[in-house]
Every structure is written in C-alpha cells, then in structure tokens.
Amino acid sequence: MIFEKNPCFFEVNASPQTMIRFILLSSLFAISLLPNARASSYTNRLDTSIHVTAEIQALASDVGTTPFWIRSLRYGAIPVQNPGAVFTANSHKNYTLKKKYDWKYGVEITGWGGKQSDIMLTEAYLSGRRGKWEIWAGRRKEVYGLGDTTLTGGFYSWSGNARPMPKIQIGTRDYLNFLGQWLGVNMNWSHGVFDSKGLLKGAMLHQKSLYGRLGKPTSFISIFGGLNHQVSWGGEAKNKSGSPYDFYPSGLNTYFYVVTLLKDREVVAIDNLSTDDDTNNQYGNHLGSIDLALKLQAFNAELLLYKQTAYETGRVFSLTTADDGITGISFKRKKKGIIEGIVLEHLYTQNQGLYISAIGKYFNAKDPHYPEQESYFNNGGRGGWDYQGKGIGTPLIVIDSESQQGGRPYFFALNAVRSYYVGIMGTLPSDIHYVMRVSQSYHGYIAGSVRNPYDRYVPEIPQFSSSLSLQKNVLGKISLQAQIGYDHGQRVTDTMGMSIGVKYWLF
C-alpha cells in the first residue's frame, strides 16, 4: 500500500510532542490490559521448521524525522523520514543441529509507504552446514566483533546499521573446540560487492575474521581475542576526471595483496592500473577492529568486559591509536525480571594517530608515521564506509546525510567522537518486554595532520538520543510493539517520535 505524502490529520490544540506522548501512553496502557500469550513455540525461534511472519508498524514524529535509536541498528529497514508505515514479510528455516549436514535460509522483504516509499530485500540467503562449518551466499543480517550483540550501541566496524551487503562466505557458525573444549576458534572468509550509489561503481568487499577463546564454554572465566578485517577494493570512479584514480586495480594479483597485506610488490606481479598510493601503501581501503574480552559467568548471570580497538592501517600495532574504539561492560541475567541485561559503552575516536596513547607511551612504542592522521570511515576518492546510504560501522559516528550539518552524503565529517551509551532490557509486569537505549555523544573533527599532536582539544558539538521499546506477546501468534524516541542536540535533528506495530506468526 502506498500512502499519500501529505496525509491530513484532525486539527487539535496540542503540541506534537504532547500528542505523541498521549498516543504512546494510551497504546501502552491498552497493551498492558491484553491477555498474556499462551506458552507456545511462537515466542521461541529455536525450532527448525519453516516459519513465516508478517509485521506492520506506523511511524510518526513532531518534525518528520525518525528518532536516532528507533532507526539505528535496524539493517537499513527503518526510514529516516516520516510519517509513514513499514511492512515486513519474513520466512526462515533454522539448522537441525542433531544432523551432521543441514541447510537453512532466510528471506525478508521490507516496504515503506509514506514520506519515503521503497521496497527492498533486507535479507535473502541460503546456507549449508557440515558440523560447525558453513557456507552461505546472499544478504544476511550479522555483526562482527566481541561484545554484547543484543544491547550494544553498535559494534565499531560492522554493526548491523546498514542493509546487509550481498556476499558469499565460508567459515564457522560457532567456536570450534579443541583441547577438551579449553580452546575455541571461530573464523570466516567472504567476498562481497558494494552498491554504486557513492563515488565508485564495481567496488568489492574482502572480509575475514579470526577469534579465539581460552576457557570452556561453561568456565567461570573465559578470555577472548581476535580481529576482523574489511577492505573496499577495485571498481572505478563514476565521474571520470582523467586522473590515475579513475580506475582501481581489481585483478587476482591485486586480491593477493588485499588479502595478505604484503608490501613486497615482487611476490606477485602488480596490476597495470596500480597507482603510487597502491604500491607504496596498501591496495584498497582497510578497516576493522582488534578485540579483547573477558567473560565471567556463574549463578545464572554473566559479566562481559570488552574492548574493540579501531584500526585502518598497521599503525595500530605501534599502539599509537590504542585508545580509539569501543570499551564496554555487559551484565546479563538468565532469568526473567525487571532487569535482565545492562550494557555500558564508551566510544572514542579522537586520537586518529595524532598523539600517542597512554599504553603506547608506557611501552615506549615507535611509530614511523607519527603524527599522520587516520580519518576514520573516510577514504578520499573511494568514499566513506557506507552501504545503501547508511553507515556500516557504529551509528554513533553519524553519516553526513543524516546530520543537521549535511555535507557530502557518503562521508563522515565529524568523526572525532566520544560517546557514553547505556542499554537496559528486562520484563515488566503483565509480561511486557522492554529495551531502553540512551546515549550522550560529542562530535568533532580534526583538520589535517599539521595539527599540533600535543594539543588534544577537538571542537565538539553535543548530542543526546534515547528510546524506549516495549513488546508484548498476545494470543499465541501476535506480538504488539510500541517505541518512543527523543533526540536533542546539534548533530542529528531534534525530534520526538514513535512507532506502533503488530507482528503475526502465520506459521
């Protein structure tokens, strides 16, 4: 259904904020009066039969902009502008883990109607498994990094904020266990393609990750570590200027250097399209995080401490930029209650190679490129770290197209960020599940590598964003949902908005 772009509303003598509060509170009151869901498999998606769901939600706000935490981390499925409606149809099948060989799939179609109208595949993949190894192709919802996937404010490099990119991947679906389960290894390798909405067309993705675990899955203490590595490479400029950067090398010899990171160009013959930047540095735009985590679990509770260290070059190993990235702590209870999980995260990206981190100074680390700047999520002529107009990494580094300042639509101008984030979830009386997200962030920029490396001041603008989501299962196959969000600051548009939706399990 396509909605009119300028729908009419009854005129009332109340502010939009007051009306939104009234509608949301009325909806939540109605939800609380509904009967609880019967015990059924519809509240637990772990079974392996084929399931089909349909969901519709209405969006509205006082200024026509969807609040930050309602639209973020939703795989590009929620429009920035409203009023409107979002319809989602999903069909999926999970693995039967008792089988040595099995397959699964997922298909999700999302449509928008209203101020923004579109229809898209937000998921479409086919996957095969042998034991803990799997291979799949298509679009698949996923994140990369160590942390709390349910309450995070967004993992650094691959957060689930943008629509899934089409790719083919081989790897493990969980940790492979060795040495009596005291050692675990999890890994993946994939090849994908970017869209052609930015500065390039035909650009490709190389992605790999490797993570290890010391400690049994049930141990009181476990230590995790590893990294993820993403590269945008190949392709050609959409608007040719006659420069050497109109075309980027994309042959198998270039792929060898993209994967291995070797700088010895005599190992494999270089592509004829190689530029001085390729041969003297690296082919493509590299980005990822090096992650460490400590997990403690006992008495039906789990505590997770984690650090995702941002990197775009090998300078991360000199410890210069060791303080850039995400530091988090997660607490979860395995029993239902008012508080079932809490996450605290601190994002910091104001080093950018222009001063030496505290740990780098402690170890007297040497950095031959100091104090050159690393402008996170941006890469000159190749464009920013985005897909289908959304940031691929943490949404707290806001893409320019969703900011008050505007700017280049595929870049991240104010990428020197420090933010403080809290996520809380639990179950309220009347069996209403809630998730609350609150962030206070400060966004700035660093103008070039000539900046005094001892001057750590960055001009900042503040931003506060919050949301509250509530969900209640009723009548076995129906889930009612309501969300309210509020933004106030100078980076994204000030707004108060809400969404109300219903989800139905057909089977």
N, C-alpha and C positions, 0 to 999 in steps of 0.2 A: 504494500500500500504506500502511495506517495502522498505526503501531507503537504498542504499549502505552505508556502514560505512565510506568509504573513497571516497566521491564524488570528481570528478575533476572539477576544475574551470579554466577559462581562466587566463593566467598569465598577470598581469598588473604591471606597475611601480608606484605603490602607496601603502602606508601602509594600513593595515587592518582597522585602525581607520578612515583613510580618505575615504576608500571605504564605510564603514558603514554610515558615515555622508552623503556622496553623495547619497547613495541609499535611506536613510530615508528622506532627504530633497526633493529628486525627488518624492518620494511617497506622501509626504505631499502636495507638490505643485499640484500633479495630483488630490489628494482628494479635494483640495480647489476649483478646477475647475469644479467638478461634480455638477449636479443639486441637489438642496435640496430635501429632502424626502417630499412626499405628506403627508398631515395630515391623519393619519391612526392609527389603534389600534396597529400596529407593533412597535410603539415607546412607547407604554404604556401597561405594562403587568398586569394591574389590572383587566381585564375582566376574566370571569370564564369558558370560553370554553377551549377545549383541544388545545394545541399548540405544534408544532414540529419545532425544529431549527437544522441547521447543520452549523458547523463552522470549518474552517481550518486556521492554521497560520504557517508561516515558521519562524524558529529561526536561528540566526547566531551571531557569535561574533569573536573577534580577537584572542582569545586563546581557544575557545571551551567551555567556561563556561557561562551559562546564568546569566546575572546580577541579583543581590540580589533582587531588588524591582520589577523585572519582574517575578521572580519565587516564591516570598514570598506571603503569604496570598491568595493563589490560590487553597487551599484544595488539595495540592499534585498533581495538574493536569499538572504542567509545569516541564519538566526535568531539572536537573542541568547541564547536558552536551548537547552540540550542535556541529555542525549544525544538523538540523532535522526539522520535522513537527509534529504538534499536530492536531489531528482531534477529534471533539466533536460532538456528536449527543444527543439532549435533547428533552424530551417530558414531559409536565407537565399540570396539571389542578389545578386551584385555587378554594378556597371556594366561594360559593354564600352566602354572609353574610346575605342576607334577609331571608334565610332559618334557621329554628331552628336546624335542623340536616343536615349535609352535609359531603362530603368526598373530598379529594384531593390526588394527587400523584405526584411524580417526579422521572424520570429516566434519568440518564446521563451516557453515555459511552464515555470514553476518550481513544484514541490510540496514541502511539508515534511511529514515524519511523525516523531512522537516527542513530546518535551515541548512543542513548539509544532507545530501542524498547520495548514496553509493551502495554498491553490493560487492562483496569480496569473499574470498576464501581465507578465513583466519586460521584454518588448519586443514591439511589434506595429506596424509602419509600412509604408507604401507610398510610394515616392519616384520622381519623374520628373526627367529631366535634359535640358537643352539646352546643350551645351558645358560650361562650368563653373558654369552656373546650375542650380539645382534647387528643386523644391517638394515637400514631403512632409507627411504627416499621420499621427498616431498617437503611440505611445510609441517613443522612440528613444534609445539609450544615447549620451551625449555629455557633454563638459565644455566650459567656457568660460574663457578666459584664456590668457596667454602663459606657457609653462613646459614642463617635461618631462612628457608625459602618461602615460608608461609607469611611471615610478618615483616620481612625486610623492607627498607625504603628503596631498594634497588641495588642489585649487585653491580660492581663497578663497570665491567666491560660488556656483559651480556645479561640483561636484566629482565627480559620479558616485557619491555615497554613498547617495542616496535612489533609490527606484524612479523610472524616467522618467515625467515628467508628460505627459498627453495634450495635444497641441497641433498646430497647423498652422503651417508655417514656409516662408518663401521666402528664398533667399539664394544665396551662392556656396559650393561644396563645397571650394574651394581658392582661392589668391590669383589674381585677375585680373592679368595682366602688361601693363604699358604702358612706353613709352619704351625700347624694346629690352630689355625684361624688367628694367630697373633700378628700376622702381616696381611694387609689388604692392598690391592692395586686396582685403580679404576682409570680408564683411558678412552679416548675417542680420536678419530681422524675423519675429517669431512671436507667436501668440496661443494661450494655453492656459487650462486650468481646474485649480484646486486641488481637493483632496478636501474632505469635510465632517466629518472626524474631529476637527478642532480647535475653535476658538471660533466660526468662521464657516461658513456654507454658501453656495454660489454664488459664491465669490470667484474672480477671474480673474487670469491672468498676462499681463502685457505684457513682452516681451523683445526686445532688439535689441543688436547689437554692430557695431563698426566697427574694423578693424585695417589698418594699413599697413606696408609693407616697403620700405626703401631698400637696394638691392643686388640683384643677380641671385640666383636660387635656388642657383646654383653659386659665388657670390662667396666670397672668403676672409672678408670681413667684411660682415655684414648688420645693419641696425638695424630693430627692430620697435617699434610703438607703437599704442595704441588703448584701447578700453574696452568693457565690457559693462554693460548696464543692465537690471535686472529690477524689476518693480513688481507687488505684490499689491494689487488694487483691486476695488471693487464687493463684492457679497454682502450678507449680513445676519447678525446675531447669532443663534446657535442658541437661546440663552436670553435672552429679551427682558426688559429692565429698565425700559422706558418712557422711556429716555434718547434723545437725538438720535442716538446711535451704535448703535441697534438696526438701522438700515438705512443702507447706504453707497451713494452715487450710482453708477450703473452705465450711464448712457446714453452716446450717441456724443459729446455735448458734454463729458462728463467724460473720455472716452477721449482727446479732443483735448488736454486739459490734462495727462493722464497721459503722453502721448507727447512733447509739446513742452516740458513743464516751465515753460511761461509762467505768470507770476503776475499778468498783467494780465487780470482776470476780465471785462473788457468786450469782449475779442476775440470770444468765443463766449458766449452766454447760459449761466449756470451752472445746474446741476440743482437742482430744488426741495429735494432731500434733502441738499444741501450743508450742512456744519457750519462753524463758525468756524475749526476746525482745517484744513478743506479750503481755504477761501477765503484764509486768512492764510498758509498754508504750502504744502503740496502735496497733491494727491489721491492716496491710497493710500500704501503702504509701499514706499519705494525702497531699492535695494541693488545694489551692484556693485563693480567694481574698475577702476582705471585702470592700465594695464600698459605696461611698457617692457622691452625685451630687446635684448641684443647677442649675435650668433652669430658664431663663428669656426669655419671648417671647412677642413681640409687633411689630407693623408696618411691618408685613411680614418678620420679622427677628427673629432669635433665638440664644441665648448665653447659652452655657452649660459649667459649671465648674465641674470637676470630679476628684476623687482620688480612685484608686484601690490599696488597701494595701495588699501586698503579705503575705501569711502565709503557713506554713507547720505543725505547732504544735499550741497548745493552748497558747504559749508564746506571740502570737500577742495581747492577751488581757492584758498582762502586759505592753504594749506599748513600749517594748524594740525595736522591729523592725518596729515601725510605719512609719519610713521614707522610707522603702523598698516598691517598687511598681511603679505605673504609676500615674503621675499628668498631667492633660490635660485641655485644654480650646478649645472650638469649637465655631465658629461663622458661621451661615448659613443664607442665604437669600432665600426667597421662590419665587423669581423672577429670570428669566434668565438674565445673564450678564457675564461680563468678569471674575468677581469673585463671585461665588455662595456659596463657603464654604472655611473656613480656619481652620486647626487644628494644635495646638502646643502641643507636649507631651514630658515629661521628664521621662525616666525610670531610676530607681536607685535600685540596689540590692547589695550594698557594706556594708550593716550593718550585715546581716546574724547572728544577735544575739550576735555579738562580742563587741558592745558598745551600750549604752542606748540612744535612740533617744532624741531629744530636748523636745518633748512633754512628754516623759516618765520621764525625769528629772524634768520638771515643776511640774508634779503631784506626784513626789517622788515615782514612781512605783517600786514595788518589784518583782524581777524575780528569783525564786529559781534555775533556770537552767543557770543563767548568769555565765560566758560568753561562754556557749557551742555554737558550730557553727551549723547553718542550711544551708546545701549545696543545694541551690535551684535547682530543676529539676533533682537532682541525688538522688539515694537511694541504694547505695551499691549493694547487691546481686540481688535486684529486677530490676535493670536497670534504665534508665533515663525516663523522661516524654516525650515519643515519640510514634508515631504510623506509621507503614509502612515506617520507616526510616526518618520521618520528626518530628520536634518539635511540640508538641501540643499547647504549650503556645506561648508567643510573640517570633517572629523570631529574634528579636534583641539579645536574649540570644541564640547564634548560636550553633547548634548541631555540635559536633566534626567532623562528616563525611563530612560536607560542609565547613570546615575551612581549612586554609593553614597549620595549625599545625597537622591536622589529630587527632590521638588518638583513644580512644575507640569509636566505631561507634555509640553506643546508649547512649552516655553521653554528658554532657555539662561542659567541663573542666574550661573554662574561664567564669564563671557565675557571677562574681562580675563586674557588668556592670553599667555604667552611659551613657545615650544617650540623644540626643536632636533631635527631629523629627519635620518636617513641612510637612503638606499635604495641597494642594490647588487644587480646581477644579472650573470650570466655562465653559462658552461658548464663543468661539472666533468668529470673522466674518466668513461668509459663513457657519454658524451653525455647527462649529466643536467643539465638547465637549472635554475638556482636563482634565487630572488629573496629578498633579506633586507631587512627593514624594522625600524628601531629609532628610538624617539622618547623623549625626556625632556621633559616638559612641566610647567608650573606654572600652576595655575588659581586665579583670584581674582575678586573683584567690587569695584566702585566704587559706593559708596552715595550716589547723588544728586549734583546739580550744585552743592550747597553745599560740597562738598569743597574744601579749600584747593588751588588749582591749582598751587602750588609744592611741595606735598607729594606726591611721586611714589610713595610707598610703597603697595603693594597687598598685603593679606594673602593669602598663596598656600598652596596645598596641592600636593604633588608627585605626579607620575605617570610611571612607566616602562612602556613597552609594546614588545614585539618579536615578530617572526615570521620563520620560515624556510619557504619553499615550494620544493618540488622536483618536477620533472616529467620524464618520460622517454617518448619515443615508441617503441613496440614493434610488431612485426608489421605495420607499414604503416598500419593503421587504428585502432590503440589507443594511448591516452595514459594513463599511470599517474601519479597525483599524490599527494603527501603534504605536510602542513603541520603545523607545531607553533608555538604561540604562548604567550607568557608576559606577564602583567600584574602589576605590583606598585606600589601607591601608594594614594592617598586619593580619587581621582576616579572611577575605574571599579573594579569588583570584582577583587580579587586572584584570579588563576586561572592554571592551566597546562592547555592543551588541545591537541587535534589534530584533523585531518581526514585521511581516506584516501579516494581516489576513483579512478574509472576513466571515461574518455571514449572513445566509439566513434563513428567516422565511418561512418554507414550508406552514404552515397554523397556 
